[in-house]
């Protein structure tokens, strides 16, 4: 779900950048970047926890 929202904010940033709204584009791309890295961290934690539980 978090990856979905990161992609949504990325698309909004692309559209805003294409239309010339620089401030909105940079803000939404920043949000998308934060959400994407948060997704990666949570994904890595869930993988580690899954490997630990198998043992």
N, C-alpha and C positions, 0 to 999 in steps of 0.2 A: 504494500500500500504506500509505503514511504517513497519507493522508487517511482511509483505512479505520479505522486505529487511533485517530485523532482523533475520528471519529464514535462509535467504541465507547466511548471514555472519556467522551464527551459524554452518551451514553445512560446509562451507569453513574451519572454525576453527577445526571442528571434523576431516575433511580429512587431514588438515595440521598437526594436532596433531598425527594422526595415522601414517603419513609418516615420522614423526620425525622433522618437521620444527617448533620448539618451539616458535621462535620469531614471525613468521607469525600467528601461532595459537593463541598466546596471544593477538596480535594486533586485529585480526578479532573477537575474542570473546569479547574483550573490546568494539569494535564498535557495535556488536550485542547487548550487554548489554545496552549500551547507547540508541540505537534505540528502544529497547524494553521498557525501562523505559519512554522514551519520548512518545511512543505510549500509555502507560498506563496513563500518565498525560493528554495527549490530549483527550483520551477516557473519562476520568473522567470529564474534563471540558465540553465536549460535552454533557454528561449525565446531568450535573448540568444545563447547558444552556437550554437543552430540558425540564427539569422539571420547570424551571423558566418561560419559554414561555407558558406553558400550563395554567398557572394561569391567 
